[in-house]
Amino acid sequence: MNDKVDLKRRGLLNSGIAGVAALGVMGVSSAAEKSGAPAIRWDLQTDIICVGSGAAACSAAVNSVDLGNKVILLEKAPIFGGTTRRSGGVAWIPNNFSLKAQGIDDAEADCLRYMARYSYSDRYRSDSPTLGLEQFEFDLLQAYYRNGGPAVARLNEIGAANLIRFELPGGVGPSPDYAATLPENKVPKGRAVWPDPKVTGGRGSSLVDNMIAWLEKRGVKVLTEHQVVKLVQQDGRVVGVEAKTGNKTLRIRARKGVIFGSGGFVHNPELTHRHTEPVYGSCAAAGATGDLIGMATAVGARMGNLGTAWRTQVLLEEALQNPVVGAAINIPPGDAMILVNKHGRRVVNEKRNYNDRTRVHFVWDPTKDEYPNQFLFMLFDQRGIDVYGGSYPFPRDVRESPYLISGASFAELAANIQARLEKLRGKIGDVRLAGDFTRQIDETVQRFSRDAAQGRDEEFHRGRDAAETDWLAYFSRPRAGQEAQVQGMLNRTLYPFAKQGPYYAMILAPGALDTNGGPQINARAQILGGDGQPIPGLFGAGNCIASPTRAAYFGAGGTIGPALTFGYIAAHTANGAKLTR
């Protein structure tokens, strides 16, 4: 093979590809020559192409290089990191190195029961060999369990990451799983890891920056502003891609495989309107537009569920201004705080995790023929500002937030909420509070306040689970000087509403961290064709493929954990190596 770049063709390559001679060639595809098909002229050649630069693609790239492969990583955005860069960088990894170091046995059978119960509660059967799941569904969960630990351990071993156990601040300790109280969950804490904040500051930015730096140190070409637009096939096998950069289109050959980790489609309105429940905004990277779906469809890929997403709530008015929101409402702060629907009724435990809590927006009322929870209204009193101001989305000062609605009484607050909905009518349609909203609010607040005084929530059991109370240290911290206001409470999540105003409201809408639907993969991270067989040379991980965990968010890092793991699996499968068993 000729490993030199044709200098006469250098004009096709922008400055971002300078010095790629060691990675590939300009020439004729050997696959094309053997097949007798028309010759493909390649601008670059390598062993493995990784598309994207978040947790999934970076994991695939690092592990591919670690296995001895030449790799080119292509990112369409001007910066690396994708949605991972905007995240906390936490990864949910069962049976991880930290648990083992502490002597905690996260047994496979027990962990799989928890995963299957949470992901497939509609079909879960404890006495079934596959726990009630289809075989391929069970295999995906099993692959996650078996390879997650080795994936993150290897990143640490080779210096591509510095992951440690994730702990909540204030001495709370390791974070609990989001369904920590399910009887199937035998290890409810300690499965989350993240970048050591003492080394790199923690968070998702350090996770991807470490992996990108590791790749660059080994001479890997990691290229921004290179958007993959087409898969190149030869005799039914994916052998490369076409990528646009500036006004040029490059053909890049992959001798072993193309691994996608390119993100979901949450910022593609055409796809979200067609396939998902409403998404008003997302904190995913702007490039999450579902590029893989069209390309995979063109080569006959089988689509998995396209209707699911990693859910969270967003401030409606912020999302209407820009759907790429700066923050999501992971867990609403405060204690004298409730979420009510258009009828003035509480409909959910406000302190449940974002992914599960947000699904309440999609309940259909067959009697009234409406979505009563399309928008929810977060109500709180002055205590919310005084004690918790600065914990998003509570402002430190009422003058800071244009999205804050206030009223001296609940009647005045209701009138002002309706006035705000009328102002937004051109963007949200005919949304009106129910005629008895004010009366119902009075009853709802009185009932909540009575329960709060007793330290118990009779309606939704708020504050009963560690997954709610432990996370207060992260999302509902009292501001400096107000710590005494939360001491000695019977239930840290509950406090009676003040009997006098002012009262405040914010309008919450369903959003998403990203979608998690797309082409179906198997347990080896191979994208499947319409016949259920792998499309040779094509792999996927992360939010661009149908989620291996369905819509279940097992705990903090429930998106990055599978991304790192299936990126690792894809690299090993593409390399032909045997996976960990």
N, C-alpha and C positions, 0 to 999 in steps of 0.2 A: 504494500500500500504506500502510496505517495503521501507523506505527511507534511508537505510544504504547501503554503498558501500561494496561489497564483498571483504574483505581484501585479499582473495586468488587471486583475479583478478587484484590487484593493479599494478602488473607488466605490465599490458597492458597500463597503463596511464603514460604519461611522467610528468615531474615536473610541466608543465604548467597547469595540471589538479588536482594538489594536493589540498585536502580540498574541494572536490565537493560534499560531502555527503549531504549537505543541498539542492543541486540542483536536484539530481536524483538518480537512482538506477541502479544496474546491475540485470536484471531479465527478466521475460517474459512479453511481451506486452499484456496489458489487451484487446486491440483491437483484437489481434490475438486469445486470448482465447474465446472472444465472437463470433468471426466469424467461429471458427472451423478450421481456416487456421493453417499451421505449425507455431509453436511458434517462435517469434522473440526475440532473446536475446539482450538486450540493455546494452550498457556500461554506458550510462547516460540517465537521463530523465529530462525534464523540460516542462514548458508550451509552450513557444515560442522560436524558434531558429531564430536568425537574422544572415544572411550570408553577410559578408562584414563589413567595418568599416568606410565608408565615410558618407556623409550627410544623405543619404537615410536609410542605415542600422542603424546608430546611432539614428536617429530620431525614427525609428521603435522600437528600443530597449528601449530608454528612455521612450517613451510613453507607451510601454507595461508594464514596471516596474511601471510607474505612475498609471496604471490601476489595479495594484495589482498582476501582473503575475511574475512568475519565468522565467528568460531569460538566455540563453547562446548565446553569440555572437562569431562567428567564422570568423577569418580573415586568409587568406592563406599566406599573406606576413609577414615578420618579424617585421613590424611596423604597427601601426594603421593609418587610415586616407584615404587610397586609393587616388583617384585623387583629392578629396576635400582638402587634405593636401597640394597639390601643387597649389591650386587656391588662389584667392584673398579673398575667404570666403563670397562673397556678395550673397544675396538671393533676387530674384525678387518676392515680395509678394504683391498682390493687396489688397486694403482695409486694410492695416496693422495698427498696433497700433500707429505709428508715424503720419500717415495721420489723424487718428481719433483724436489724441491729438491736432492737428492743426485745427480741424474743417473742414477738406477737405473731401467732400463726393465723394468717389470712388464708384459710384452707380453700382450695379451688371449689369444692362442692358447695360449701356454705356461701362463698362469694357469688357463685353463679346463680344460686337461688335468689339472693338479693337482687342481682342484676335482672334476672328474668322476671321476678315478681314486680319490680318497678317498671321495667320496659313493656311488659306484656301482661298487665294485671287482668286483662280481659280473657286471656287464654292460659294463664299460669296453672300448672298442675304439679304439685310437689312429688307425685308418685310416677311421673312420666320420665323416661330416660332423657328426653329433651326438654323436660319441665313444661311441656305443653306447646313448645315452639316448633315451627318448621325446622327441619334439620339445618338448613343454611343459616337461619336466624341464631340457632344455638351455637353453631360453629363460629359465627362472628363474635359472639360474646366470649366464647372460650378462647378464641385467638387473642382477644383484647386482654383477658386475664393472663394468659400464658406469656404474652410478649411485651406487655406494658412494663413490667419490672425490668427485664433485660434491656429494653429500649432506653430507659432513663439511666440505668446503671452504666450502660456503655457510653452514653454521652458524657457522663462524669469521668469515666475511666480515661477517655481519650482527650479530655480537656475541652470538649465542645460545649460544655455546660457546667454549672456549679450548683446543682439542685440540692436542696435540703428540705426537711419537713416544713410544711407551711403551718405556722402558728398564728393565732389571732392575738392582737395586741393586748397589753395590760395584764399579761400573765394568764390569760384565759386558757392557753394551750392549743393543741392541734384542733383543727376545725372539724366539726361533725359532718357526716354525710347528710344530704338533704332529706333522706328518708331514714334517719338514724333509728327511729323507733319501730320500724318494721321488724317483726319477729325473725324474719330471714336474715337480718343484718347482724352478724355476730362480731363484726369489727367496726363499730359505728364511728370511730375517730381514727385519724392518722393516715388516711389514704391520699392526702393531697401533698404535693411537693411544689416548690417554686425556686427561682433563682435566689441565691443567698444575697440578701440586701446589703450585707456588710462588705461584699466583694464588688458587686456591680450595681447596687441600688435596687435590685429586685424588679418586678413587673415584667410585662411582656416585651418591652423594648430591649431589656437586657438579655432576655431569652433568645430573641432572634439576632441581636447584634453579636452575641457570643458565637453563634453558629456561623453567621456570615463571616466574621473575622477568622474563624477556624478554617473555613473554606478558602478564603483569600490567601491566608498564610501558606496554604498548600498549592497555590497556583491555579485554583479553580476560577473560571470565568463566571462571575455572578453579575448579570447584566440588567440594569433597569431600563425602562422605556422600550422594552421589547415585548410586544403583545402577540402571543400565539393566536393565530386566526384559522388555522387549518391543520388537520392531521394528514400525513402522507402515508398511503398504504401501498404495499406491494404484495401481491398474491395473498391478500387477506390479512396480512400482518402490518401493524403500525410500525413504520420504519423511520419516521421523522415528523417534523412539523414545518409549517410556514409561519414566520414571525415578521411582523411589521415594526420597523423602527424609523421614525422620521418619515421620509418619502420612499423608503426602500423596503423591499420584501426579501427576506432571507429564507433559504431552504436549509434546514439543519437536520442532519442524519443522526439517528440514535441506533447504535448497533445492537443494544440489548433491550432498550425499552424507553417509553415516555411515561413519566409519573406526574400526574396532576395533583396539585395541592393549591388550587387557584381560588378557593373561596366560593361562597354560595351566591344566590341571586337576589339578595334582599334589596339591592338598589336598582333592580330592573323592574319597573312598574308593569311592563307587559307580562312578565312571568309571574309576579306576585299577584296581580289581579286575576290571572287565569288559574293559578294553582293553590293559593294559600288564603287563609282567613286574613282580614285586614292587617296591614303593617303600615303604621303612620310614620314611623321613624326607626332608625337603627344606629347603633354606635359602631357598626362594622365599617371597615374602610370603604371609601367611595368606589373602589374598583370591584366590589362584590356584585358583579352583574351577570354571573352565571355563564361565563364564556364556554365552559366545558360542555354544557347541555347541547348546544347546537352542533358542535363538532362531534360529540359522541353520537348524537342521533344520526349524523351523516354517515357514520361507519357502522350503523346498525346496533348500537348499544341498547340494552334493556334498561328502561327507566324504573327506578324504585319509587317509593312514595315521594311525590313532589310537594305535598301539602304541609309538611312539618317544618318547624323552625325552633331555634333556641329562643324562647320567648322572654320578654321583659316589658315593663311599662315605661312609657315616655311621657313627658309633658306635651300635651296636644299642641299648644300654641308654639312651643319651640320647634316641634317637628314640622309644623306647617310652614314655618319660615325656612327650614332647611332639614330635609329628612336624614341627613348625616349628622346626627345629634352628638353633642360633646359628651353626654353622660346619660345613663339610664337609671331608672329607679329600681335598684336591686332589692332593697328592703326599705320601705318608707320609715323615716325616723320618727321620734316622738313617742309619747305614751297616751296623752289626751288627743288622740288622732284616730280617725276612722275613714274607711272608704265606703261611699254609698252610691247607689245607682240613681237613675232618673226618678225613681219612686221614693227616694229617701231611705232606702233600706240597705243595711250591711249585707254583703253577699259573699264575703270571703274573709279568711284569717289574714289580716293585713301584714303579718310578720312571716308568712310562709315565703319560701324561696321564689324568686322572680319567674322562673320557668313554669312552675306549677300554678302560681297565683294568677298569672296573666291569662291563663286559659278561661277564666271565668267570664272574660269579655265576650266569648263566643256562644254563650248560652242563648238558645232561642225559646221564646215564650209562645207556644202554639195557641194559647187562648187569646192573647193580645196581638198575635202576629207581629212581633217586634223582637229586636235584640235589646232587652232592657238594660244590659250592662255594656252597651257599645262604648260609652264613656263612663268613667267613674270619677267621683268628686272626692278629693282628699280634704276632709274637714279637720281643723284644729283650732286651738285658741291661742291666746297670747303666750301661754307657757311654752308652746312649741317654738316660738321665736326667742323667748328669753333664755330658755334652758338648752335648746337644741339648734338654735340658729347657726347656719354654716354647714350642717349635715344635709347634704343634697336630698331634696330640692328646697329645704327650708332656707330662706335668706337670713343673713345675719341682721339685716335691717329691712323693714318692710318696703323701703323706698328702692331697694336693689332690684327687685324682680317685677318685670312688667306682666308676669303671668299670675301674680297673686291677686285674688279677688277678696274683698273684705266687706264686712257689714257689722253695724253696731248690735244687731240682733240676728237670729237665724232667719227671720222673715225678710230682713233687709239683705242678708247674704244671698238668700234664694233669688230675690229679685235681681240682684247684681249678677248672679250666675246666669240667669236667663238672658239678661241684657248682653252678656259676653257671648253666649251661644248665638244670639241673633246677629251680632257683629261678625261672627265667623260663618254665617249661614252659607255664603257663597263657596266656601271650601269644604264644609262638612254636611251640608244639606239641612233638611228640616228636622232639627233636633230640639225637642222641648221637654222641660221638666214636667212631671205629672202634676195634675191640678192639686193633689193633696201633698205635694212635696214638703211644704213647710210644716204641716201638721205631723207628717210622718217623721221628719227630722227631729222634731221635739221629742217624739216618743222614742226614736232610736237613740238619741243622745241620753235621755233619762235612763233607759234600760242599760246602756253601756256604762254610764256613770255609777249606777247602783252596783253593777258587777265589779267595776274597777275598785270601788271602795272595799269590796270583799276580797279583792285579789284574784278573782277568777272570771273567766269569760264563758258564760253558759252557752252562748251561741256557737262560737268557733274555737274555743279552748286556746285562745291566744296566750302564748307564754308557757305552754305546757312542755314543749319539746326543746332540747338543747339546740337543735338547728335554728330555733328562733331566738333564744336568750343569749347564746354564746356570740352570735353575730351582732348583737347590740354594740359590742366593743369596736366594731368596724363601721357600722352604718348609722348608729344612733348614740354618738358620744356627746355628753354634756359639754358645753363650751367652757372655757377656762373660767374658774371662779364659781361655777354652778354645780360642781360635783356634789355638794351637800344636798341639792334638790332631789337627787335620786337615791339617797341613802335610806335604808330602812323600809323600802317599799315592799309590800306583800308580793307584788308581781311587777318586775321592772318594765313590762310592756304595757301596763295599764295604769291610767290615772283619770280621775273624774274630770269632766269638762268644767271650766269655770262657769258660774251661774250668770255672769255678766260678760258682755262682749268687750272688746271686738273679737269677732270670729273670722276665720280665713278659709279659703278654698283654692284648690288648684285642680285643673281638669287633666285627668290621666287617660291615655289612650293605649291600645295594644301596639307594642313595637316588637323588635327582635334584636338579639345579638347578631344573628345572621340566619338564613335559611339552612336547612340540613337535608335537603332532598336533591336527588340527581341520579346518575347512572348507578346501577346495582353492582356491588363488588362481591367477591367471595372471600373466604377467610384468608386467602393469600394476596388480597388487595388487587386482584385482577378484575378489570371491568368486564362484565359479561355481555355477550351478544344476545340477540333475540331468541336464540335457541338454548340459552342458558349456559353456553360454553364460553370460556374466556376468549376475548379478542386478543390474539397474540400481540405482545409488545405494548399493551395499554394498561395502565395502573392508575389507581386513585386513592386519595386519603383526605381527611379533613371535611370541610363543609361543602365541597363541590360534589360529593357523592352521597348516595342514600345512607343515612346515619346507621352505623352498625349497632347503635344503642336505641334505635327508634327515636322517640322524642323524650326519653328519660334523661334527666340531668342528675347523675348519681351523687354529686357533691361538687364543691368548689373545684374548678378545673375540668368540669364535665365535657367541655368541647376540646380543650387543648390536649387532654389525656389521650383520647382516641386519635387525635391528629398525629401526635408524636408516635404513637404505637403503630398505626397503620402506615405511616411514612416509613418506619423501620421495617415493617413486614414487606412493603412494596420493594424496598431496596434489596432485601434478601431474596425475594422471589425473582426479581429482574436479574439478579446476579446468578440465580440458579442454586443458591445455598439452601441447605436444609434449615428450616425454622426451629426455634426452641420448642422442645416437646416436654 
